[in-house]
Every structure is written in C-alpha cells, then in structure tokens.
Amino acid sequence: MSKSSTVTVRQALARAASPSTGPLVVLADTITIQTEDRVELVDLTERLAAFVAGAGVREGVLSVWSLHTTCAVFINEVQSALHADIKRALEQIVRRETDWMHNDPAHSDCDRSNADAHLRAMLLGHSLTLQVSGAEIVLGHWQRVLAAELDGPRARTLRLQIMGVA
C-alpha cells in the first residue's frame, strides 16, 4: 500500500459467528499512555490485542473509553503522512488561536487555554466498541485503534472492558 503503513494481521479471517455457548466473561482494566507532544496520535492496537488475548473471550465486544475530555479514541490507519494530515485537519477545523470563551477568564476558570482540545476531542469521540471474534479484535486490513492526545504532554488513562463468551 503506502510508505510505512502498519497492517493489522489476524490469525484467521473474521467469519460469521456461530452460536456460542460457554461462560459469560466480563473483564475490565485500565491502561495508561504517556504522551510527549501537545497533539499526538498513539497506536493502541497491540495493547488492546494483548488485553483481548488474555481475557479468554472467543466472541464478544471490547469497549475502549477515554477518561479525559481532551483525549479521543478512533480508528484509522497508522502512516506518518496521514497522521500529519490528521493533525493539520484538526488545526484547520478547530484553530487553537481562536477567541474561545472557554479560554477567557471572564467566562471560564480554566487556566489551560485548551478549548481547541475539547472541541477536537468532541469531533473524534471518546469511546469505541470493537467486535471480538475468534479471540481477536475485528479490524480491517489497514485499520488500527488510535488515541488522540489533544492537550499534552500528559499521562492519559483509558478504560477497557471486554464482554463475551469464553
């Protein structure tokens, strides 16, 4: 495909799930990522795959939830030029230097001047629900799960919960 894109490789193709019986498994955990830049994209796919592999769920769903209002999660490709384009698009859609009320002490007690980060996170979303089939996350060939740090650098916490049949 393109220069340095990361491919999602499954052990087997995701097929229509057959009726499964077995114990219901519900397992939750949190993961933390440390970012280095104000706006940064972090590939979570391998960490999520490891969580799913250790959970013992054959068929089910994985929920990924950002516990921060200025950190988003979404699906896209991992490729450096595309990530630069995503950051550029976010800056063009929601400019940092705009006269946002959230940044104005007359209207807000926020001292971070981070209205742009809140608005960008709102556009990208704070949660994902992913299918699990054959004990693996179901993703397309180029799809990866990304966290978007929008007000870093910071430590960010994401909540994971998997539910399904063992």
N, C-alpha and C positions, 0 to 999 in steps of 0.2 A: 504494500500500500504506500504509505508515505514515509519520509525520513524519520526514523526513530520512534514510530508509533508503538505503543505497548498493546499486545494482543492478549485477550482473555482466552485461555485454553481450558476447555472442560475435558474431563476424562472420557465422557460419552456425550452424545447429543442429548439435549433435553427432549424427552418424549412425553406424550400424554400420560399423566399419572394414572396408574391403575388403582383401583380401590385398595387402600392400605388399612391394615389392622395392626394394632400394636399399641403400646402405651403412649399416651399423650405426654410430650415433653415441653415444658416451658422453662426457659433458662434466660437469665439476664446478666449483663455485665456492663462495665463502663471501660472505655479506652480514652487515653489522653494523647493528644498530639501537641508538640511544641513547635510553634511557628517562628520564623526568623524575620519575616517582612510584614509590612502593613497589609498588603494584599498578596495572598499566596494560595496556590492550589496544591492540595496534598492528596495523593492516591491512597485510598483506604482499602483497596480491593483485596490485597493479600492478607491484611489483618482480619478483614471480615471473613474471608475464606477459611482462615485458621480457626476462627471462632466457630463457624458452622461445622467444620470438620471435627472439632472436639465436642460438639453439642450432642451428637448421636441422633440427630433428626434426619430421616430419609426424605420425607416430603413435608413441606410446610412453608412458613413465611419468616422472613427476618426483617425486623423493624430497626431502622437506624435513625436516631434522633439527636440533633444538636441541642445542647443545654445552654446555648448562648444566642442572644438576639442579633449578634453581628458575625455569626459563623453559620454557613449554609452547607447542605449536602445535596449533591445532584449526580447525575450520570452523564458522562461524556467520554471522549477519547483522551488518552494521555499522549500528547505530542507537543513538543516545546513551542512550535509556531502557533498551534491552536491555542495553547494556554496564554500566550502573549496576546492573541486576538480576543480571547475571552476577557482578559483584564482590560484591554483597550475598549472593548464594547461596554463593559460596566462603567468605565470612566466617562464614556461619551453619553451613555443613557442617564447616569446619575453622577454629575460632576461634584467633586469634593468642595470646590471653592464657591459654590452657590450659597446664597444668603438663606440658609436653612434656619427655621425658627428653633429647632432643637439645639442648635449651636449658639443661640443668642441668650446670654444671661438674663435678659429681660423676660424671656419666655420659658427658660428651662434651667434646671440645676445641674445639667450635665457639663462636666468640665473637659470632656474628651474631644469635643467638636467632631463627633462621629456620626452625624445624621446620614451622611452618604453610606456608611457601612450598614446602618439599619435598613435603609431603603434598598440597597443592593441585595441584602440577605432576604428581604421580603420577596424580591423578584425570583431568586433562585430556589428558595424554600428551605425549611428547617428539618424535613424528615423524608425518608424513603421507606417504602415497603418493597422488599425483594422476594421473589419466589425462590424456594429451595426445592430442588428435585434431584434424586439420586445422591443426596447428601452434599450437594454443591449449589452455590448461588447460580441462578439462571441469568446469564448476561449474553448479549450478542457479541459477535467476533471482536469488535473494537471497543465495546462498552466497558468502562471502568467506573468505580464509585469514587467520587471526589469530595473532599471537604474544601470549602472556600473560606479561608481566613480573610476577613474584610476590615479588621481593626486591630491588627497585630503590631508587633510580635507579642504573642501571649500563649499560655497553656490553655488548651481547649479540651473539654470533656464531651464525649459522645456516648449516648446510652444505646446499648444493643439489646434486643430481645428477640429470641427465636421461639417459635411455637410450631409444633408439628408432631408427626407420628414417627416413632423410633423404628 
